[in-house]
Amino acid sequence: MAVRVLVVDDSAVVRQVLTELLAADPEIEVVGTAADPYLAREKIKRLNPDVITLDVEMPRMDGLAFLENLMRLRPMPVVMVSSLTERGADVTLQALALGAVDFVTKPKLGVAQGLEEYASQIAAKVKGAAKARVQALVRPAQRLEPESPRPAAPMTARFRTTDRLIAIGASAGGTEAIRAVLEQMPPDAPAIVLTQHIPGGFSRAFVERLDRHSPMLVREASDGELILSGHAYLPPGDRHLRVIRDGARWRCRVDGGPPVNRHRPAADVLFRSVAQNAGPNAVGAILTGMGDDGARGLLEMREAGAPTLVQDEATSVVWGMPGAAVKLGAAEEVLPLDRIPARLLELAGIHARA
């Protein structure tokens, strides 16, 4: 049965182009469009779509306000369509915190041409969203406001080396899953290297948001940077992150190599490098995400002696990446999200002592 989609956007051009692109996929049926949230609300009641695409900046009612109401009163899969701007990144991350499953970006210029280039990506994300587990919003929106800056870590913690390493990969639903993991980590946790499928223009805003929520220092990795405990590293936009060995230490390798599994950064790239350069001194985890990126790399980590785990289906927004790892035999453990932070620390500690 085709996925029924409602397209919500104040731009007639975007509505038309999105409708044409999505309708070209035989597995998708565009059941309607709406120019603002009020019209969307009526059409959701009447058409009962499986998924809606929602512009983040809408007239008459802010896109975030509409999304919050929708996720409280009638939870359903939502794919945000946002502009590739600094404000677009901030708003989109707030939308994901409110319960949106995923997002696509639209270019500032040449909207029709730009969206056509992303046709397969848009269709894939809509179909993936239709399978997502969506829960009612119970958290008040005011919690999304930036928190007060936390004190910087003491200088003694900033220059410690590490003999343990945690590698994490995620995609759809991962922005919130990664936040949930990092906010439970102590400030002196083993170093963490991460990949999250996210457009280049969104990576800095994502890193800054994670840094506000985590006792660890979260930063964009720079090429050649020393990997230290108490720090979490994500690659800058549209770049792969690898771990390389420098004597007894690890450093970040950041490069613009070709996409892997259609992604840059790719979890397979990160995990493979960790398997080769950290082996049993690392722990690997895959969180919620669409597709199968990371499964083969996690298997290489397991074969290199690293303990591995994935997020379970019940707590994953999309159980694509974790499910693929389980199917491949890459995951030693399958855990709900709330148990993953403590288990990562436990496994890193056990392996360090061993």
C-alpha positions in Angstrom: 0.0 0.0 0.0 1.3 3.4 -1.0 2.4 5.9 1.7 -0.2 8.7 1.9 1.5 12.1 2.2 0.2 15.6 2.9 2.6 18.4 1.7 2.4 21.6 3.9 4.4 24.6 2.7 3.5 28.3 2.2 5.3 28.3 -1.2 3.2 27.3 -4.1 6.3 26.4 -6.0 7.6 24.1 -3.3 4.2 22.5 -2.9 4.0 21.8 -6.6 7.6 20.5 -6.9 7.3 18.3 -3.8 4.0 16.9 -5.0 5.5 16.0 -8.4 8.7 14.5 -7.0 6.9 12.4 -4.4 4.1 11.3 -6.8 6.7 10.0 -9.2 7.5 7.3 -6.7 5.0 4.4 -7.1 5.1 3.7 -3.4 4.0 7.2 -2.5 0.6 8.9 -2.9 0.3 12.7 -2.3 -3.2 13.0 -0.9 -3.2 16.8 -0.6 -1.4 20.0 0.0 -1.9 22.9 2.4 -0.5 26.4 2.4 -0.5 27.0 6.2 -1.0 25.0 9.4 -4.7 25.9 9.8 -5.5 24.4 6.4 -3.2 21.5 7.2 -5.1 20.8 10.4 -8.4 20.4 8.5 -6.8 18.2 5.8 -5.2 16.0 8.4 -8.6 15.3 9.9 -10.2 14.7 6.5 -7.5 12.9 4.6 -5.8 10.9 7.4 -2.3 10.9 5.8 0.5 8.6 6.9 3.2 11.3 6.8 3.3 15.0 6.4 6.1 17.2 5.1 6.2 20.5 6.9 8.0 23.8 6.2 9.6 25.1 9.4 8.7 28.7 8.7 5.0 29.1 8.0 2.5 32.0 7.9 -0.4 32.4 10.4 1.2 29.8 12.8 4.8 29.1 13.4 5.9 25.7 12.1 7.2 24.7 15.5 4.0 25.7 17.3 2.0 23.7 14.8 4.3 20.7 15.2 4.1 20.9 19.0 0.3 20.9 18.9 0.3 18.1 16.4 2.6 15.9 18.4 0.6 16.4 21.6 -2.8 15.9 20.1 -2.4 13.7 17.1 1.1 12.2 16.9 2.2 11.3 13.4 5.4 11.0 11.3 6.6 14.5 10.2 9.5 15.2 7.8 10.6 18.9 8.1 11.5 20.8 5.0 13.9 23.5 6.1 16.2 26.2 4.6 19.9 25.6 4.7 20.6 28.6 6.9 21.8 29.1 10.5 18.3 29.9 11.6 17.0 26.9 9.6 19.4 24.6 11.4 18.4 25.9 14.9 14.7 25.6 14.1 15.1 22.2 12.6 16.9 20.8 15.6 14.1 22.1 17.8 11.6 20.4 15.5 13.5 17.1 15.9 13.4 17.6 19.7 9.6 18.0 19.4 9.2 14.7 17.6 9.8 15.3 13.9 11.2 12.1 12.4 13.6 13.6 9.9 14.2 16.6 7.6 15.3 17.6 4.2 16.7 21.0 3.1 15.7 23.2 0.3 18.2 25.5 -1.4 17.9 29.3 -1.0 18.1 29.7 -4.8 16.7 27.6 -7.6 14.2 25.8 -5.4 12.7 23.6 -8.2 16.1 22.5 -9.5 17.4 21.9 -6.0 14.5 19.8 -4.9 14.7 17.7 -8.1 18.3 16.8 -7.2 17.1 15.5 -3.9 14.2 13.6 -5.3 15.4 10.1 -4.2 16.4 11.4 -0.8 13.1 13.0 -0.1 11.2 10.0 -1.2 13.4 7.7 0.9 12.9 9.8 4.0 9.1 10.0 3.6 8.9 6.2 3.2 11.2 5.7 6.1 9.1 8.1 8.2 6.0 6.1 7.5 7.6 3.2 9.4 8.8 5.4 12.3 7.6 4.9 15.9 6.1 8.3 16.9 5.2 9.1 20.5 3.0 11.8 21.9 4.9 14.9 23.1 4.9 15.2 26.9 7.8 17.6 27.3 6.9 21.3 27.4 8.4 23.4 24.5 10.1 25.8 26.9 12.7 23.1 27.7 14.0 23.7 24.2 15.3 27.1 25.1 19.1 27.3 25.3 20.4 26.5 28.8 22.8 28.7 30.7 26.4 28.0 29.6 28.0 25.5 31.9 31.4 26.1 33.4 34.4 25.0 31.3 36.0 21.8 32.3 39.0 22.3 34.6 42.4 22.5 32.7 43.5 19.2 34.3 40.7 17.4 32.5 41.4 19.0 29.1 44.8 17.5 28.5 44.4 13.9 29.6 45.0 11.2 27.1 42.7 8.2 26.9 43.2 4.5 26.4 39.5 3.9 25.8 37.3 5.0 23.0 33.5 4.9 22.3 32.3 5.1 18.7 28.6 5.9 18.0 26.7 6.1 14.7 23.1 7.3 14.1 20.7 8.8 11.5 17.0 9.4 11.6 16.0 10.2 15.2 19.6 10.3 16.1 19.9 13.9 17.0 17.8 13.3 20.1 19.2 9.9 20.8 22.8 11.2 20.8 21.7 14.0 23.1 20.1 11.5 25.5 23.4 9.5 25.6 25.8 12.4 26.0 23.8 14.1 28.7 24.3 11.0 30.9 28.0 10.9 30.4 30.3 12.1 33.2 32.8 14.9 32.4 35.7 12.5 32.5 34.1 9.8 30.3 36.2 8.0 27.7 36.5 9.9 24.5 33.6 9.5 22.1 33.6 9.8 18.3 30.3 10.1 16.5 28.7 10.2 13.1 25.2 11.6 12.5 23.7 11.9 9.0 23.2 15.6 8.8 23.7 18.3 6.1 26.8 20.3 6.3 25.1 23.6 7.2 23.5 22.0 10.3 26.6 20.4 11.9 27.8 23.4 13.9 24.4 24.1 15.4 24.1 20.4 16.3 27.4 20.4 18.0 26.6 23.5 19.9 23.3 22.1 21.1 24.9 18.8 22.2 27.6 20.8 24.1 24.9 22.7 26.0 23.4 19.4 27.1 26.4 17.3 28.0 28.9 17.3 30.9 31.5 16.4 28.3 33.1 18.9 25.9 31.4 18.4 22.5 33.2 19.8 19.5 33.6 19.7 15.8 36.7 17.6 15.1 39.6 19.2 13.2 42.0 17.2 11.1 44.9 15.9 13.2 43.3 16.8 16.5 44.3 14.7 19.5 41.5 12.6 20.9 41.1 13.3 24.7 39.0 11.8 27.4 36.1 14.0 28.5 35.6 15.1 24.8 33.1 14.0 22.2 33.9 14.6 18.5 31.7 15.0 15.5 32.9 15.7 12.0 32.3 19.1 10.4 29.6 19.2 7.8 29.9 17.0 4.8 33.1 15.4 6.0 34.1 11.9 7.1 35.6 11.3 10.5 38.2 8.6 11.0 40.4 7.6 14.0 44.1 7.2 13.3 46.9 6.1 15.6 49.8 8.3 16.5 52.1 6.2 18.7 50.1 5.4 21.9 47.6 8.2 21.1 44.6 8.6 18.7 44.0 11.6 16.5 41.1 12.7 14.3 41.3 12.4 10.5 38.8 14.6 8.8 38.4 14.4 5.0 36.1 14.9 2.1 36.4 11.5 0.6 33.6 10.0 -1.5 30.2 9.3 0.2 29.9 5.7 1.6 26.4 4.2 1.7 25.3 7.5 0.1 26.4 9.3 3.2 29.3 11.7 4.2 29.9 11.4 7.1 29.3 7.6 7.2 29.3 5.4 10.2 31.0 2.6 8.3 34.0 4.9 7.7 34.3 5.8 11.3 33.7 2.2 12.7 36.2 0.7 10.2 38.9 3.1 11.3 38.2 2.4 15.0 38.4 -1.4 14.4 41.8 -1.0 12.7 43.3 1.5 15.1 41.7 0.9 18.5 40.5 -2.8 18.2 39.5 -4.2 21.6 40.2 -0.8 23.3 37.0 0.6 21.8 33.2 0.1 22.2 30.8 0.5 19.3 27.1 1.4 19.2 24.5 2.1 16.6 21.5 4.2 17.6 18.2 4.8 15.7 18.6 5.5 12.0 17.4 4.8 8.5 19.2 2.4 6.1 22.1 0.1 6.9 25.1 2.4 7.3 27.4 1.3 10.1 26.4 -2.4 10.2 29.4 -3.7 8.3 31.8 -1.4 10.2 30.3 -2.5 13.6 30.9 -6.1 12.5 34.5 -5.2 11.9 34.7 -3.7 15.3 33.3 -6.9 16.9 35.7 -9.0 14.9 38.5 -6.8 16.1 37.6 -7.6 19.8 35.5 -4.5 20.6 32.2 -5.0 22.4 29.2 -3.8 20.4 25.6 -2.9 21.0 22.6 -1.3 19.3 19.5 0.5 20.3 16.4 -1.7 20.5 13.5 -1.4 18.1 11.0 -0.3 20.8 12.9 2.9 21.6 14.2 3.6 18.0 12.5 6.1 15.9 13.6 4.1 12.9 15.1 0.6 13.4 16.9 0.5 10.1 20.6 0.9 11.0 20.3 -1.0 14.3 18.2 -3.7 12.7 20.7 -4.2 9.9 23.5 -4.6 12.4 21.5 -7.3 14.3 20.8 -9.1 11.1 24.5 -9.1 10.1 25.5 -10.4 13.5 27.4 -7.2 14.4 25.6 -6.5 17.7 26.4 -8.4 20.8 23.7 -6.6 22.8 20.4 -4.9 22.0 19.3 -2.3 24.6 16.7 0.4 25.1 18.1 3.9 24.8 17.9 4.7 28.5 20.3 1.8 29.3 22.9 2.6 26.7 24.9 5.3 28.4 25.7 3.3 31.5 26.4 0.1 29.5 28.8 2.0 27.2 30.7 3.2 30.3 30.6 -0.2 31.9 32.0 -1.9 28.7 34.7 0.7 28.3 35.7 0.2 31.9 35.8 -3.6 31.7 37.9 -3.5 28.6 40.3 -1.0 30.0 40.9 -3.2 33.0 41.2 -6.3 30.8 
